[in-house]
Amino acid sequence: MINLSDPLAVLARRLPWDQIEAALAAKFERQERAGLVIQGQDMFGPTLAVAGGGISNAGRPKLPIRLMASLVYLKHSFNLSDEELVVRWSENVLWQFFSGMDYYEHRLPCDATQIGRFRRDLGEDGMELLLKATIDTALAIKAVKPKDLERVIVDTTVQEKAIAHPVDSRLIEIARHKVVSAARRAGIQLKQTFAKEGKELRRRAGGYAHAKQFRRLKKVLKRQRTILGIVIREVQRRIESPDFAPEHPKAVSDLIMWLERAERIRTQQRNGTKKLYALHAPEVECLAKGKARKPYEFGVKSAVVVSHKHGLMLGARTFPGNPYDGHILNAALEQATNLMQDHAVTLKEIVVDLGFRGVDADNPNVEIIHRGRYKSLTVQQKRWLRRRQAVEPAIGHLKSDNRMDRCWLQGALGDALHAISCAAGYNLRWLLRAIARLGLGSLFLRLLHAALMQVPARPQMPGIYSNA
């Protein structure tokens, strides 16, 4: 049903699936539980019994690790959501062969939500194993040589979070709505929720901002903050009252969390620090990269390590807190070194931009090349430096083709997992192109050899070329 010479079919037999399954199997073993001690009484005296101890085999069977790992690869290689991925998998014979299926089955491989749970259970180290498998495969099929990976390019970008643009009026209105809803779930009936007035103020703020009537906009924001303060203080008084008896403790803990975030929204100023840009994602930061079309980006800083000669992704890592680029170079190189440790690859030359100046003392074992020291560079180093901008299209493809443009995963852990999985998807696409290139090259050589063998020998004229 499929062409076994297709690059994806070839890659299905080249990836080290046995090593991936052996390394990840420990994360999905059933855990041994201590159990609950139950005290009883019989005719001979008190008794003790343990309930629920040991390793339980209850629950539905686990899905194969190769199937779930291949779904993660395919998701970021072909830029699909979880729902689109499982539907495409059920219709694609080649994808099922890549996932290790023996026969074609027209069914969903799993529920779409299980992919997210599998990714969360893997953790950051498990996702790095999937990225490492793509690097090992590139070296195994000789698409790259170990010596080619000793010189890399390092650059930073912003992995944006899937949030709306943080406008003050919108954040204040959402904070009011969240506090009112959480108070209702906790059993608190407010005197006034300001729902109608809050909706009208939000509409007016949008009109004033569009017309650049900032004085009127400032008055609307002041009224919104006043309303939010009234709601917060009333909820706090109800919580501190002695007759407050909540039915669900989790509802109260959620209410306290929303109160803290709403107070941050109410008190933060335009030029303040440690601002909250999204109520559901407090880890989001504002980063300025100097782009004219997009002065500010909201997400987390990410660093990528790309091989200098071939453009293979050797590392991807997120750095919360918006640190200086030079201060994260050591950690980015450490991740790349760990992923290539089985091949004894030592990073020697690092080609970077001016954001990584002044960190030579922190990285004594590598040679950092940037245009700030252009006059002292050799001719060969200047030639290496001219290829530094090759990382820019790699980052562009990472965002547009491998889903790094917006991160939909929750929390700082979700940001880290998303960056590594995008790099793994990028490398899978790179491997497919490399297999096609190497396959066409070998096919051309075979055809050329066959053509030369079929060419008849030229007849020689007597007496003229006898001594040739």
N, C-alpha and C positions, 0 to 999 in steps of 0.2 A: 504493500500500500504506500510505502514511502521510498524515497531515493536515499539509499544509505550513504551516498556521496554528498548529500546536503551538509553544509557546515554545521547546522545544529545537531544532525544525527552523528556526525563525526565527533563533535564536542561532547555528546552524551556518553560516548565510549572513552573519552580522554580525561574527563574530570575525575579526580580521586574520590569517588563516592564512598568507597570503603573507609577511607581515612576520615571523611566528614562524618559518617555515621558513628564510627568508633569514638570520635572526639566529642560528639554531641549527645551520645546515648546516656551519659551520666546525668545530664540535666533533666532527663525525662523519666528517671527511675522512680518507682513508687517509694515514698518515704516511710520509714518505720516510726510508728507512733507509740508513745508510752502507754496510752490507754487511761481509762478512768477507774479509780479504785472505788468499789461499792461495798459498803459495810452492811452485813446482814446478821441474822440471829436464827439459830436453830436450837434443837433440844440439848445440844452439847455446849452451847455458848455462842459468843460472837464469831462471825466469819468475815473474810475479806475475799473479794472477787475483782478481777480486772476485766473491764469491758472495752472493746475497741482497740486492743493492743496489737502490736505486730504490724505486718505488711498486708494490707487489704488488696484483694483482686477485684473489688467491686468497681462498677463504672463501665462505660463502653470501651471497646478496644482502642488502643492508640493508633494513630495514622502513621504510616512509614515516614521516617526522617527524611529520606531522599525525596519523597513527594513534596513535603512541606518546604524543604530547602530549594527545590527546583521552582516552586511557586514564587518564592521570594526573588530568585534570580529572574524569572520571566516577568514578574511585575515591574521591576525597575529597568529591565532591558527594553521592554516594549511600551513603557509609560502608560500603564493601565491601573485603574482603581481595583480594589479587592473584588467588587461585584463584577466588573467587566472581566477580570482575570479568570474567575472560576467558570464563567460562561464560555469564554474563548477556549479554555482548556478542554471543556467537554466537546467542542466541535473540531479541535485540531488534533489530528493523528500524530503529527510530528512532535507536538508538545508532550503528548502522553508517552511517546517513546523516550523523550528526554527525561521524563519523570520516573522512568524505570518500570512502566507498565508492560505486561506481557501481551495483553490483548487490548484492542480499542474498545472503550466503554463510553457510550453516549450518556453520561451522567455528570453531575457536579463532583469534583474531587473532595470537597468539604464545604462547610458553611463559610461564607466570606469572613465572618468575624473570627474564625479560628486562625487565620493568617496573622492577624494582629496579636493574638494571644501567644502564638508560636514565636513571633519576633520578640515579644516581651520576655518570654521564658528563656530565650537564647541569651539575652543580655548583650552588653557591649563586647565582651570577649568572644561570645559565640558568633556574632556578626563578623568579627575580625577573622574568624576561622573560614567563613565563606569567602571573604575577600582574599585571604591567603591562598585558598584553593585555586582561584583564578590566576594568581601570580605563578603558582607552581605549575599550572597547566601551560602557561605561556613559555616557561622555561623547558618543560618536558617535550613540547612539540618543536622546540628550537626556533620559535618565532622571535625570541630575543636570547641574547647570550648573557650569562652572569656578569661579564665585564661591562655590558651596556648599562647595567643598573647602578653602577658606581657613581654616576653623575646624574643629578636630579634637579628639577626645578620646583621651588616651593613658593606658593602664593596663597593669599587669603581672600575670602569672599564672604558674603553675608547670606546665610540660609534663612530666608524670610519665613515667618510664622503665618499660618492661615488665620489672620485676624483682619478686621475692618480697620480703615485708617483711623487712628486715635484722635477723634475730635472731642474737645472738652464737653460740649453740650450733650453729645451722644453718650459719653462715658458716665456723666452725672445722671442722665435719665435711666440708663441701664442699671446703675448702682441703686437708684431708688426702687426700680422694679424688682431687683433681686432681693433687696432687704424686705420688701413687703411680701413677696412670695415665700421667702424663708420663714418670716414671722407667722404667716398663715399656716404653714406646715407644722410649726412648733406649737400651734394652739393659741396664738396671740391675735386678738381682734383689735385692730387699730381704730382710733377715732376717725382719722381721715388719711387716705392714701395718696391724695393729690394726683390721681391717675389722669383725670381730664385736663387739669392745668398743666401737668407735666408733658402731656402729648402736644398741647398747644404751644408751650414754650419751646419744645424741640423743633416744631415747624417754623416758628418765628426765628429761631437762631439760625436755621439753615437758610432762610431768606435773607437775613441781614448779612450773613457771611458771604453769600453769593453776590450781593449788591455792594459789598465792601463798606457797609455801614457799621463800623467797628464800635462806635460809641453806643449805639442801640444794642449791639450784640453783647457788650460788656454788662449792660443792665439786665439782659435776659439771663446771662450766666450767673450773675449775683443772686437773682431770684431763684434759680435752680439750686444753687448751693444752699440757700436759706431753707428751701423745702426739704432737701436731703438732710440737713442738720436737724430739722424738726422731727422727721421720721426716725432718724438714728437715736435721738435722745428719748423719744417715747418708747421705742423698743427696749432700750437699756433700762428705763425705769420699770417696765413690765418684768424684765428678767430679774432685776434686783428686788422685786417685791416679795414679801414672805409667803404670799398665797400662790406663787407661781409653781405649778406642779406639772412638768412636761411628761407626756406619755412616751415619747421616743427620744432617748438621749442623743442619737445621731442627728436628729432634726435640730437640737439645740446647738450641737457642735458646728453644724453647717451654718446656722444663723450667726454664731459668733465669728466664724470665718468671713462671711459676707459683710458683717459690721466693720471688721478691721479693714477690709479692702475698700469699703465705701467711705470710711473716714480718710483713708489715703487719697482717694479721688477728690474728696471735698476740700482737703487742705493743700493739695499740691499746687504749685505755681508753674507758670509757663517756663521759666528759666531755672527751675529747681532741679535737684539731683534725686536719684532713686525714685523716679516717677513710675507710676503704674499705667501701662499702655493698653492692657486688656484685663478685664476682671477674671476671665476663665484661664488666662495664661500669664501669671505674674512674672514668669521668667523672661518675658520678652524685653529686649533692650533696643534703644535707638542708636543706630550706627550711621555715621556720615562717611561715605566713600569718595566724595568729590565728584559725583556724576551730575552733569547738568540736567539730564532728563529725570533723575531721581535723587534729589539731594540727601534724603534720609530713607533708610531702610530699617524695618522693624523685625528683629529676629535674633540670631546669635551668630557670632563670628566663627567661621570655619576655615581650616587650613587644609590644603591639598598638596600632596607630593606626587609629582609626575616624572617619569623617566625622561631624561633629556633628549635621547635619540629617537625613541619610538612612541612616546606619549602614553605609556601604560601607567595606570593609576596605582601608586604604591602605598598610599595612605590617605585617610580623610578623618579629620577629628574636629570636634567643636570645642570652643573655649568660652564659657560664660564669663561675663564681667567686662567684656570689651578690652582685653589687655593689649599692650603694645605689640606689634607684629614680631619684633625681635625677641621678645620675652617668651614667645611660644614656639620658637624655632627648635629648641632642644627637645620639647615634648613631641613635636611633629616628626622629627627625625628618629626619635626613639621608637615610635609606633612603626615606621617604615622598616627600621632595622629588625624589629621583632618579627615582622611578617616575612622577612627574607632570611631569617637566621638558619634555616635548614640548608641553604645553598652557599653559605659562607661568603655572602656579599657584604662588603664594607663600603659605606658611603664615603666618598673622597671629595668630590667637588659639588658645591651647592650654589646654583645660580638663582639669584633673588633680585628683587627691586630695592629701591632706596628705603623702604619701610623696615628693612632688616639690618640697618647699619648699627655699628657699635656693639655687636654681640660676639665678637671673635673670641673674647676671653671665656665666654660661657660655652663655646663649642671649639675646644682646642684641637680636636682630632680631624676636623674637616676644613676645607678651604672654601671660604665664602666669597663669591664673585658677584659684584654689583658695579654699576656705572659710577658710583661715588669715588672709586679708585681707578678710574679708566686709564690715567696716565701711567700707572705702575703695572698694568696688565700686559701679558705677553700677547703675541699675535694670535696664538691658538686660543687663549682665554677671551680675547675680544671676539673671536669667531663664535665661541660658546655663548657669550653674552648676547649676541645678536639673535639667538634662538630663544631667549627668555620669554618673549611674548607668545611662544607656542602654547603656553599654559592658558592663555586667555580663551582661545576657541575650545580647549578642553573643558574649561569651567562653563562656557556657554552651552556645550552639548550636555554637560552634566545637569544643567538646570532645565534646558528645553526638552531633552530626550530621556532623561533618567529621573525626573520628578523632584529635583532639588530646588526648583523655583519656589515651592511652597511646602512647608512641613505641616502635616495634619496630625502628627502624633503628639501625645500629651506629655508635658513636663520637659525638664532638661534631659532626662533619659531618652525620651522620644526624639529629641533633637540629635543626640549622639547616634542612636540607632539608625535614624533616617540618613544621616551623612554617610555612614559606612555602607548601608545597603545601596545607596545611589552609586557609590564608587564600585561596588561589586557588579551592579547592572551595567555600568560603563565598561568595565573590563570584559564582561561577557560579550557585548557588542564588538569590542576590540578583537576578541578571540575569533568571533565569527568572520570578521573581515580578514584576519590573518590566515585562517584556515582556507578561505576562498582564494586568497592570494597565493599561498603555498601550493594549493592543489592545482591551480591553473598553471603555475610555473613548472611543476613536475609533469603535468599533462603535456605542456608544450615541448618539454625536453624529450618525452617518449615519442611524440609525434615526429619531432625532428629526427630522432634516431631511426625511426622506422622509415622515414622518407629517404634518408641517406643510404640505408641498406637496400632500398629498392631501385636506386639509380644505377643503370647499367654502366659498365666500364667503357670509356671512349676508345674506339679502335685506333691503333697506331699505324701510320703510313710507313711502308717498308723503306729502310735505309736512312730516313731523316731523323727519327726520334729513337733510333736503336740504342744510342749511348746515353739517353736521358735517364 
